[in-house]
Amino acid sequence: MAGATRISDVATAAGVSVGTVSNVLNKPHLVATTTRDRVTTAIAQLGFVRNESARQLRAGSSRAIGLVVIDAANPFFTDVARGVENAVEGAGGVVLLGNSAGQEAREQRYLELFEEQRVRGVLLAPSGDVAPRLDGLTRLGIPVVFLDRHADDSAHSSVSVDDAVGGRIAAEHLTAQGHRHLAFVGGPSSLRQVRERREGAEAVVDATPGASLLAISTRGLTVAAGRQAADDLVLLPSARPTAVFAANDLIAIGLLQGLAAHGLRVPEDIAIIGYDDIEFAAAATVPLSSVRQPRADLGRRGAEVLFDEIAAVEAGKPVEHRHIRFQPELVVRRSSA
C-alpha cells in the first residue's frame, strides 16, 4: 500500500520548494497567481491532504477562530456567522462554531474546547456574565471579542448594536401611530440585548402621556414562544394592548400565527413590530415591521477587530481594545402601518 502523499511530493510535482507549498497552504496571498495555480493543481492531482495536527504542533496554535452564538437556529445568528466566515476565510482561516443555546454551562464547555484547541481567537455572543470564564483564554494570549453585546470592561473589545436605541425607535413608531397600550414580549431578561430593548421602549412610554407598557416574559426567543405569548395576550383579564413590540422577529412571527389562530387581525386589532429584520420578516403572511440590525456586517467587523488583536498579540505589542456600536434602523411594513 502506497504511503500518504507528502508536502515534498507536491513540491516536486509543481517544481517549487517545500516552503512555497507551505505558503500556498498558509499564506496564499504571498504567492504569485501562476505559481499558486501550479501548486493547487499538484495538490489536486496527488490527492494531498494537509496534516493539520502536525502543523498545529509546530506552530503552537491553529488556524481556527472560535465562534459561540446564543442560538444557531436563529436566522439572525446565521447571518452573523456568515459575515464572520467570509472575513475569516479571506484571511486563510477556518471557523469553529459553537451553539450555547443560551446555557452558560454549554457556553463554558465551548470556551474550554477552544482553549484546548489553541484557537487563534474567539468571537463570543455571551449568554450571561462571561468575564470570569475567560481567564484561561486570557492566560494563553487568545484574544476574545464580544459580538452582539457591548463589553462592560476594558479587557475585551466588542462589536454590537445599540439595543436601547432599537427599543426606542420601535416604541416611538408605535406611539406615533396613536397606540397608548403597548406590550413588550420577549425573554429571558438575563439576556442583556432583550433587557436593553425593553428599557429603550420603556423610556418612550414613560415620556408619553397616557401610555403604558405591559412586559410579557418568555423562556426563549423562538416562534413557539411567540405563539404562547399570543395565547397569554388573548387571555388577559383586562384591556388588551393594541400594539406589541417583540424582542426579535421569531417571537413576532409566532405572535402573527397565534393571533391569527384566535381570529385577531394584524394590524387592525393588534399592531406588531419585531427586531432583527431577518429575511423571513418581509415574507411573513403579514409583512413584518422590524428594527433592522446589520447582521453580516456585525460578524465581519467583529472578525476584523479580532484579527487586529491577534496581530498585536503575535507581534508582542499591546492590544488596543475597541468598542464598536452600530445604529439600528426601523423598517416599516404592514404589520404596524
C-alpha positions as MATLAB code, in Angstrom:
seq = 'MAGATRISDVATAAGVSVGTVSNVLNKPHLVATTTRDRVTTAIAQLGFVRNESARQLRAGSSRAIGLVVIDAANPFFTDVARGVENAVEGAGGVVLLGNSAGQEAREQRYLELFEEQRVRGVLLAPSGDVAPRLDGLTRLGIPVVFLDRHADDSAHSSVSVDDAVGGRIAAEHLTAQGHRHLAFVGGPSSLRQVRERREGAEAVVDATPGASLLAISTRGLTVAAGRQAADDLVLLPSARPTAVFAANDLIAIGLLQGLAAHGLRVPEDIAIIGYDDIEFAAAATVPLSSVRQPRADLGRRGAEVLFDEIAAVEAGKPVEHRHIRFQPELVVRRSSA';
ca = [
       0.000    0.000    0.000;
       1.447    3.324   -1.042;
       2.213    5.866    1.677;
       0.372    9.139    2.064;
       1.364   11.975   -0.231;
       3.822   14.322    1.458;
       4.274   18.038    1.041;
       7.646   17.323   -0.614;
       5.849   15.250   -3.280;
       3.640   18.232   -4.059;
       6.681   20.496   -4.278;
       8.413   18.122   -6.723;
       5.309   17.795   -8.901;
       4.801   21.574   -9.023;
       8.505   22.351   -9.500;
       8.678   24.589   -6.429;
      10.203   24.467   -2.963;
       8.536   22.969    0.092;
       8.403   26.486    1.531;
       6.378   27.693   -1.441;
       3.859   24.883   -0.984;
       3.643   25.809    2.683;
       2.939   29.428    1.757;
       0.202   28.366   -0.653;
      -1.424   26.414    2.179;
      -0.994   29.021    4.907;
      -0.343   32.418    3.299;
      -1.628   32.190   -0.298;
      -1.580   35.971   -0.732;
       2.253   35.839   -0.645;
       2.477   33.569   -3.703;
       2.184   34.653   -7.341;
      -1.028   33.521   -9.022;
       0.669   31.312  -11.654;
       2.778   29.550   -9.001;
      -0.204   29.144   -6.724;
      -2.185   27.575   -9.563;
       0.615   25.048  -10.237;
       0.722   24.062   -6.581;
      -3.065   23.715   -6.215;
      -3.152   21.611   -9.398;
      -0.449   19.307   -7.998;
      -2.339   19.054   -4.708;
      -5.499   18.007   -6.538;
      -3.718   15.508   -8.802;
      -1.805   13.850   -5.963;
      -4.708   13.898   -3.522;
      -2.614   15.644   -0.899;
      -4.329   16.305    2.451;
      -2.504   18.513    4.902;
      -1.764   17.182    8.379;
      -3.344   19.970   10.395;
      -2.445   18.370   13.715;
       1.247   18.291   12.838;
       1.155   21.857   11.582;
      -0.579   22.962   14.750;
       2.027   21.251   16.926;
       4.826   23.032   15.086;
       3.140   26.415   15.182;
       1.747   26.141   18.704;
      -1.667   27.391   17.525;
      -4.327   26.572   14.968;
      -5.733   28.457   12.000;
      -9.154   28.296   13.619;
     -11.280   31.075   15.049;
     -13.832   30.021   17.658;
     -17.344   31.440   17.382;
     -20.042   30.904   20.037;
     -23.586   32.122   19.366;
     -26.689   32.034   21.552;
     -28.928   30.249   19.035;
     -27.569   28.795   15.806;
     -31.149   28.093   14.656;
     -31.982   31.806   14.710;
     -31.503   33.305   11.202;
     -30.036   36.414   12.836;
     -27.062   34.430   14.118;
     -26.832   32.517   10.834;
     -26.263   35.821    9.050;
     -23.786   36.999   11.715;
     -21.861   33.727   11.336;
     -21.805   34.175    7.559;
     -20.184   37.585    7.988;
     -17.598   36.065   10.334;
     -16.908   33.157    7.992;
     -16.368   35.381    4.949;
     -13.826   37.506    6.810;
     -12.017   34.527    8.358;
     -11.836   32.567    5.088;
     -10.451   35.651    3.376;
      -7.629   35.617    5.921;
      -6.889   31.925    5.327;
      -8.557   30.652    8.489;
     -11.484   28.464    9.437;
     -14.375   28.943   11.858;
     -15.314   26.527   14.639;
     -18.956   27.197   15.520;
     -20.459   26.530   18.932;
     -24.144   26.912   19.825;
     -24.585   27.739   23.521;
     -28.406   27.612   23.289;
     -28.387   30.366   25.906;
     -26.926   27.985   28.510;
     -23.908   29.231   30.464;
     -22.648   25.689   31.167;
     -22.710   24.832   27.479;
     -21.024   28.120   26.644;
     -18.298   27.263   29.153;
     -17.681   23.873   27.500;
     -17.128   25.521   24.140;
     -14.723   28.051   25.640;
     -12.769   25.211   27.270;
     -12.699   23.321   23.971;
     -11.357   26.375   22.141;
      -8.732   26.764   24.853;
      -7.655   23.129   24.370;
      -7.539   23.584   20.597;
      -5.379   26.712   20.980;
      -7.549   28.669   18.550;
      -6.124   31.988   17.389;
      -9.041   33.955   18.792;
     -12.654   33.755   19.915;
     -15.773   35.665   18.901;
     -18.427   35.323   21.582;
     -22.098   36.305   21.786;
     -22.378   35.951   25.580;
     -25.430   34.465   27.238;
     -24.645   35.853   30.693;
     -21.813   37.211   32.853;
     -18.997   35.582   30.932;
     -15.947   37.574   32.077;
     -14.869   35.156   34.867;
     -14.887   32.263   32.384;
     -12.374   33.871   30.039;
      -9.346   33.625   32.336;
      -7.939   30.509   30.668;
      -8.054   32.048   27.195;
      -6.523   35.270   28.507;
      -3.610   33.405   30.122;
      -2.839   31.744   26.792;
      -2.888   35.061   24.945;
      -6.014   34.138   22.959;
      -7.989   37.337   22.253;
     -11.751   37.364   22.818;
     -14.107   39.852   21.148;
     -17.746   40.151   22.203;
     -20.327   40.015   19.436;
     -23.847   41.439   19.668;
     -23.179   42.743   23.168;
     -21.291   45.751   24.428;
     -18.405   44.832   26.749;
     -18.572   46.450   30.179;
     -14.873   46.184   30.912;
     -11.744   47.417   29.209;
     -10.282   43.913   28.964;
     -12.203   42.919   25.825;
     -13.302   44.547   22.600;
     -16.897   44.396   21.450;
     -18.925   44.890   18.289;
     -22.598   45.419   18.984;
     -25.778   47.269   18.088;
     -27.305   49.922   20.355;
     -30.319   47.915   21.516;
     -31.669   50.697   23.732;
     -31.936   52.873   20.636;
     -33.617   49.981   18.834;
     -36.232   49.706   21.553;
     -36.747   53.441   21.493;
     -37.386   53.729   17.758;
     -39.779   50.766   17.862;
     -41.850   52.348   20.653;
     -41.705   55.787   19.026;
     -43.122   54.305   15.831;
     -45.993   52.620   17.679;
     -46.891   55.669   19.772;
     -46.741   57.844   16.641;
     -49.424   55.559   15.183;
     -51.628   56.517   18.131;
     -51.082   53.418   20.292;
     -51.052   54.015   24.045;
     -51.436   50.482   25.409;
     -48.297   48.613   24.370;
     -46.797   45.247   25.262;
     -43.210   44.088   25.146;
     -42.835   40.353   24.526;
     -39.511   38.567   24.970;
     -37.079   36.962   27.329;
     -35.304   35.831   29.319;
     -34.424   39.168   30.893;
     -30.977   37.779   31.773;
     -30.082   38.409   28.127;
     -28.852   41.971   28.068;
     -29.961   42.502   24.486;
     -33.558   41.751   25.493;
     -33.347   43.892   28.601;
     -31.938   46.913   26.758;
     -34.608   46.703   24.039;
     -37.310   46.708   26.689;
     -35.668   49.590   28.565;
     -35.490   51.651   25.365;
     -39.214   51.130   24.818;
     -39.985   51.904   28.476;
     -38.218   55.266   28.204;
     -40.519   56.289   25.352;
     -43.660   55.078   27.125;
     -42.678   56.898   30.324;
     -42.352   60.136   28.342;
     -45.695   59.694   26.516;
     -48.782   60.911   28.418;
     -51.367   58.174   28.904;
     -49.091   55.405   27.593;
     -48.378   52.090   29.320;
     -46.179   49.086   28.602;
     -47.022   45.546   29.665;
     -43.995   43.202   29.805;
     -44.672   39.571   28.913;
     -41.624   37.412   29.587;
     -40.857   34.331   27.510;
     -38.456   31.476   28.198;
     -36.801   31.847   24.816;
     -36.711   33.865   21.614;
     -38.498   31.385   19.356;
     -41.596   31.137   17.178;
     -43.140   28.748   19.709;
     -42.596   31.312   22.478;
     -44.360   33.912   20.336;
     -47.377   31.632   19.833;
     -47.585   31.072   23.596;
     -47.389   34.823   24.184;
     -50.301   35.301   21.766;
     -52.383   32.971   23.953;
     -51.378   34.993   27.013;
     -52.408   38.246   25.327;
     -55.806   36.910   24.328;
     -56.478   35.643   27.856;
     -55.639   38.926   29.587;
     -58.387   39.745   32.099;
     -58.268   43.482   31.377;
     -57.928   45.632   28.270;
     -55.707   44.060   25.659;
     -52.734   46.077   24.307;
     -53.275   47.471   20.821;
     -49.611   47.109   19.812;
     -46.796   44.686   20.585;
     -43.036   45.169   20.369;
     -41.401   41.742   20.138;
     -37.817   41.221   21.284;
     -36.972   39.532   17.976;
     -38.573   38.553   14.677;
     -39.057   34.890   15.583;
     -41.302   35.868   18.504;
     -43.096   38.372   16.253;
     -43.769   35.646   13.659;
     -45.100   33.383   16.414;
     -47.378   36.215   17.551;
     -48.688   36.623   13.994;
     -49.521   32.925   13.856;
     -51.045   32.783   17.337;
     -53.186   35.891   16.976;
     -54.488   34.696   13.608;
     -55.473   31.397   15.228;
     -57.590   33.404   17.700;
     -59.246   35.328   14.874;
     -57.415   38.596   15.535;
     -56.188   40.723   12.643;
     -52.790   42.366   12.327;
     -52.543   45.355   12.324;
     -56.284   46.139   12.563;
     -56.738   44.552   16.015;
     -53.126   44.446   17.199;
     -50.062   46.032   15.570;
     -46.756   44.170   15.776;
     -43.142   45.189   15.326;
     -40.209   42.785   15.567;
     -36.446   43.096   15.865;
     -33.517   41.948   13.641;
     -35.256   42.180   10.231;
     -34.369   38.627    9.241;
     -35.227   37.508    5.712;
     -38.484   35.885    6.850;
     -39.807   39.200    8.224;
     -40.682   40.624    4.824;
     -42.014   37.234    3.665;
     -44.425   36.716    6.591;
     -48.160   36.360    5.898;
     -48.467   39.934    7.102;
     -45.141   41.595    6.166;
     -43.484   42.353    9.473;
     -42.218   45.740   10.594;
     -38.868   45.304   12.291;
     -35.833   47.031   13.741;
     -33.017   46.123   11.384;
     -29.576   45.120   12.611;
     -26.617   44.948   10.179;
     -26.237   41.214   10.741;
     -23.476   40.233    8.312;
     -21.604   43.493    8.949;
     -21.714   42.756   12.667;
     -19.940   39.431   12.096;
     -17.478   40.784    9.550;
     -16.480   43.751   11.695;
     -16.112   41.521   14.744;
     -13.719   39.255   12.833;
     -11.704   42.261   11.649;
     -11.328   43.588   15.202;
     -10.317   40.110   16.374;
      -7.646   39.777   13.675;
      -6.218   43.168   14.663;
      -5.875   41.896   18.233;
      -4.348   38.595   17.074;
      -1.759   40.504   15.031;
      -0.852   42.619   18.061;
      -0.503   39.567   20.322;
       1.615   37.663   17.798;
       3.853   40.722   17.340;
       4.259   41.154   21.095;
       2.562   44.554   21.038;
      -0.064   45.958   23.444;
      -3.639   45.206   22.410;
      -5.867   48.221   21.856;
      -9.417   47.255   22.851;
     -12.214   48.886   20.907;
     -15.975   49.137   21.302;
     -17.839   49.500   18.020;
     -21.581   50.144   18.089;
     -23.815   50.068   15.047;
     -27.068   52.008   14.996;
     -30.276   50.072   14.271;
     -32.756   51.156   11.615;
     -36.559   50.980   11.560;
     -38.167   49.140    8.643;
     -41.917   49.754    8.445;
     -44.176   47.194    6.791;
     -47.870   46.309    7.003;
     -47.859   44.701   10.478;
     -47.675   48.117   12.154;
     -48.773   50.544    9.448;
];
